[in-house]
């Protein structure tokens, strides 16, 4: 039987979206289909053939639309952004009872394209496929990739590139910017409708707008703490990229650190370091303050909204400490030791992932340091605080999506060779398991392999 769409967003007022079919492409070809995710979401693969994934055919029951939203981009407010190159096909309810969006990203121009072509190039599509699926395997809430295809068309960025489309699955595509869109128009009725919709869809236990904000604050605090525990840098934490559902969304100039330093930035457009690794918690809180502002017309209790925002600090700090306590197998939480360890890693230029991975496997860490005696001193202090056999292997990955490996896979794919993409995807699918046959994927880049800047791909 056909995949049963159960579309709820399209039932909201017309100001929330524009109805929009995907724009057909010339010669689609499948790169990858995620059969495991299809089964999890209740999607029947036969109902998502190539023509549907390409946007050439709209499946039965779908209600294609481009959603409206606004957003602060690098601190500057833009009152209308919206889905400029994405079309939400509709929603499905999986066997687990969860409602999920199915969206085509790179599906052509929409009402919100602002002069853009609405398309995506193969590199950003495969980057999002690799990194979002890796994040899922690492235990981080995230949107996911159902499929990637080539379009048989060329998109023009700095150079002509092969076109591609990603089929993305998310708990929803509601963002802080979704609320800002209606707040900017002083549309209280729309804000009430959107808040109730988001509350019921994502946090049904929350009974009021204040409790809804509490829930979003807690979700974002936990999410960002998980990023920090993996050395992940989102790269473009605009309010339109801050998910109400607490998922990581929009993998543009994202990257995982090799050598640890809190001021690390990869995004080519983040010239002032607004979204540097260490800034991510305070930016998340800033984004949440913008959400709280949109709720003022509904609540009026500014002090209570502020109190909810202030909870972020304690929630984030507790989760951050819990994560690093587990990564270091400490007998008890020791924030001072965790902070001192991270400072030492920054001073020594230690590879973030290899450091914790070697500790977990009882291996030598001295060659990761510029001054090996420092490693010996630190190790002695750590031994005094650690618990033996405390499950470190389960929380410290062997493999992460290292930038140079991603770039190598994307370069090959751009030339029609998808074997490196397939291999890297398979390695990242089980990141906590050793794979001697793929040990090279553990290694940080050589000097000539280092990736110093990543790009958003738009």
N, C-alpha and C positions, 0 to 999 in steps of 0.2 A: 504494500500500500504506500502511497506517497507520504513523504515526510510531512507531518501535520504542523503547519505554522499556526502560532497562537499569538497574534500581533496585538500588543496593548498600546505601544507608543503612538501608533497611528490614530488611536481613538482620542488622543488629546487635542486641544484646540489647534486650529490651522496655523497659529503664530509660532508653533513649536517646530515646524518643519516645512519643507516644500516637497511635494510628491515628485519623484524623479526616477525614471528607469535608467539602468546602466546604458552606456553608449557602446554599441557593438564594436568588436575588433575584427581585424582582417583574417588572421590565420592563427588561432590559439593552439598552444601545445602544452601538455601537462608537464610540470617539473616534479611536483611532489603532492601527494594526497595523504592526509593524516588519518588513517583508518582507525587508530586507537581513539582519537578525539571524536571521530564520527560516531563510534559506538557509545562513547561516554555521553554525548549530547543527544543521542537518539536519532541522529541524522542517518538516513539511508544513502549510502554512497551512490546507488543507482539513480537517486533523485537529484544528485549533484554532478551530472556529467560535465564534460568539458565546456559545452555551450552555455551551461548555467554559470560555471566558474568564471567564464570569460565575460559574462553579462550579455551574451548574444540572445539568450532565452531567459525569460523570467519564470521561475518555477510556480506551479500551482499553489495558491494560498499565500504567496509572498505579497508584501505591500511596500514596494521600494520607495525610499524617501531619503532626502538629505536633511539632516538635523540642523537646527539653528543654535548657535551659541556665540558668546563673546569671549573676551579674555584679556588678561594682562600678559603681554609678550615682552619679556625682559623688563618688566616693571611699567611698561607703557600700555594704557588701556585702549583696546580696539573694540568698539561697541557692536561690531558685526563681523564674525568670522564664519563659522558654520562649516559643514562638510563640503569642502571645495574639490575634493577628488575621491570621495567615498560615498557609497550608496548602501544604506541599511536595507537588506532584502526583507528582513522580518525577524521574528523571534520563534524559538522552539523551546519546549519544555522537555528535558531529558528524563530518562528512567529514574534519575536521582531526585526528580522533582524540581530541579533548578531551571529557571528561565534564563536563556542566553540569546544574545543578539548574533546574527550572522550578517556580516558586512563585507562588501567588495571594496577593497582599497586600491585606487588607481582605475576606477570605473568610468572616468570621463568627466567632462565639464558639468557643473551643476549651477544653480542659481547663486551659490556662494563662492564660485571659483575666483572671482576678483581678477579676471584676465588671465588666469592660469589655464593650462591645458587639461587639468584634471586627471592626468596620467601619472604613472609611476615607472621608474626605471628598474631594471632587474636587480641592481645592487642593493638599494634600500629594501626591496621586497624580500630578497633572500637574507639580508641582515636581520630583518624583523622576524622572519621564520626561524632562523637559527637561534637568535638571542631570546625570543619569547618562549620557545620550547625549552631552551636550556634553563631559563628562569623557573619554569614550571617544574622541571626535574630537580632543581635546587631547592624547591619548596617555597618559592616566592609567589604571592598572588599576582597574577598577570593575565592579560589578554593572551589568546593563543592563536596558532596558525592552523587552519583546516586545509588549506591548499595554496599552492603557488603555480602560476602559469605564465608562459610567455604569450605575447599578443600578436607577434608577427609584424608589429609596427615599430617605428623608431620614435623615441622621445628626444627632445633637444634640451640639453642643459648647457654646461660649458662645451660639451661635445655631443654628437649623436650617440644615443645609447639604446640597446634593446628594451622594448617596453615589457611590462609585466603587471600582473594583478595578484594581490594577496587576498585570500578569503580569511577574514579575522573573526574570531569568536570571543565574546566578552559577556560578563554578567550584565553589563549595559554599557552604553556610550555616554551616559550622563556625566557631566563634568562640573567643576565649579563654574566654568564659563557658561554652562547652560542656565544657571541661576542669574549670572551677571547680565545675560542677554535681556531678561525680562525686568531686572532691577533697573537697568539703564533706561528702560522705557517707562519706568514708574507704573508697571502693570502689576498691581497687587493681586488681582484675581489670578493671573497666570502664575505668579510666585506661589500662591496658595495651592493651586492645582499641581504644580511641579513638585513642591515639597511633599504633598500627600502621596503623589505617585512614587517618588523616590523612597519615601519612608516605607510605604507598603511593599515595594518591590525588594528593597535591600535590608531594611531594618524593621521588620514588623513588630519587634518587641518594643520599639520606641513609639510612644503614644502621642508625643507632642513635637513641635518643631525644635524645641530645646533639646529634647532627648535624641532627636534625629541628629542634631549637630554634635552632641556628645558621641554618638556612634561613629560618625564620619571622622571626628578627631581621633578616636581610638584606633580606627582602621588605618588611618594615614600614619599615625605614630608607629604602629607595628610594622607597616610596610617599609617605611624609610629606615627603621632600625635594621631590618633584614637586608636592605641594600648595603648599609654600612658594614654589616658583618661579612659581606662578600667582596667588598672593594668595588662595588658597582656605582657608576656615575651616570645618571639619567641624561644629563646634558642640556635639557630644555624643559625645565620645570615651570612652564607657563601655567596660568590657571586653567587654560583650555586643555592642558595635559594632566590635570589633577582629577582622578576618577573618584566619583562619589562612592563607588562600590569598593574602593580601597585596592584596586588592581594597578599594576604597572601598565601604563598605556603609552603608545607612540614611541617606538624605538628608532629615533632619528640619529642624532650624534651621540648615542650612548656608547659606553666603553667600560671595561673592567681594568682596574689598575694593574700594572706589573709591579714596579717598585713603589712602595708605599710613600705617599706624602699627602697630607690633608688638603693642600692647596691645588691638587691635581685637577686640571681642566683639559678636556679633549675637544669639545665643540669648537669648530672653526668660527662660529658667530658669537661665542661667549668671550668677548675680548677683555672684559673686566672681571671675569671670574665669579659672576653672580651665582652660577650653578656649580661651583667647584665642589668636590667631594665633601669637605667639611661644612659647607654652607647648606647642604641639603636639608637637615632638620629645621633650621630657622626659616628656610624658604617654604618648606611644607607648612609650617605654622603661619607664615605670612599669607600663603594661598588660602588657608582655612579662615583667616581673618576676613578675607574678601567674601568667602561664603557666609560668614556670620553677618557681615554687613547687609547682605541681601535678605537676611531673615529679620532684620530690625522692623520692617513694616508689619511683619506677622506676629512678632513677639513683644516688641517695645521695651523689654527688660534688658537694656544694654549691659548692665552690670552682670546679669546672669549669662549673657552671651560671652562676655569677656572672661568670666570664670570658667566657662567651658573651654575656651581657647587656652587659658593658662594651665588646664589639665594636661595639655600636650607635653609640656616639659617633663612632668613626672612620669607620664606614660611612656614617653620615648626613652627617658633615662633608665627606667626599670627594664625595658625590653633590650636596650643596648647592653646594659650590664649582664642581663641573663644570657644573651647571645655570646658575648665574649667570655663570660664565666664558663660556658659550655665549650667554646672553642679552645680554651686554655686548660680545661678540666680542673678548674680551681676547686678546692675543698669548700670554699664559701665565697660569696661575692666580695670582690676586692677592687673597687673602682679605682683607687689610687694605683694599684699595680697594673691594671689594664691601661690606664692613661699613660703611665710610665713606659709600659711595653710599646705602645703605639708611638710615643715620642722617640724611643730608641730606634724603632724601625724606620721612622722618617729620617733621623740623623744618619743612619747607616745605609739608607737606600735599599732596604731589604725587600725582596719580592714578597708581596702580601700573601698570595696563595701558597707558594712553596714553603714559606715559613711555618704556617699552621699545618700544612700537609705533612711536612717532615716531622714535626713534633708528634703528630698523631701516629706516625709509623715508627717512632723511635729512631729517627735517622739524624745524621750530623747536620747542623745548621750553620757551622762556622764559615763555610765558603760563601754564604749569603751576605756576610758582613764585610765591610771595608776594613774593620779592625777586629780580627777573630777573638782577641782576648775579651772584647765586650760581650761576644756571644757566650763565652765560658762563664763570665760573671753573671750574666742574666740567667743562664740555664741553671746555675746553682740556686739563685733566688726562686726560680720557678719550681724547682724540685721540692723546695720547702712548702710550697703552697698547693701543689697538685694532688689530685686523687689518681691512683693507678687504675688503669683499665676503666676509664670513665666514659667510654663511648665517643672518643674524639673522632674516630673515623667516620662516624655517622653525621657529623656536623661540619667537617672540614673537607671540602671537595678536592679530589685529585685533579679534576679538569674543570676549567672555566672557558668561556668563549674568548680566548685571547685575541686581541686586535689584529696582530699580524697574521694569525691563522685564518681569521674571518676574511681579511683583505685578500689573502692568497686564494681562498675558495671563491670569492666574488669575482676576482680577476679572471679565473679560469672559466667561471660560468658565463661571463660576458663574452667569452670566446667560444662558447658552445660546449664546454667540458664541465659536466656536473658531477663528475666522480669525486673531486675534493669536497664539494658541498655535502654529498651523501656520506662520505667518510666522517667528516667533522660532525655532522648531525648525529650519526650513530654513536660516536664517542661521547658527545655531550648528553645523550639520552640517559646515561647511567653515570653521573659525574662523581659518585662516591666510591666507585669500584675501580680497582687497579686493572690496567690493561697493558701488560708488558709489550704486546705487539704494536701498541700505539703510544709508547712512552714518549715519543717526540712531542706529543700534544700537551705534555706537562710543562714543557720548557718555556721560559720567557724568551723574548726575541733576542737575537744577536743585534749588535749595534746597527747593522745595515738593514735590519728588519723592523726596527721600531716604528710604530705609528704614532705620530705626534698630534695629529688633528683628525677629527671625524666630522662628517657632513650630514646635514639633515635630509638631503635627497630631494627636496621640493624644487 
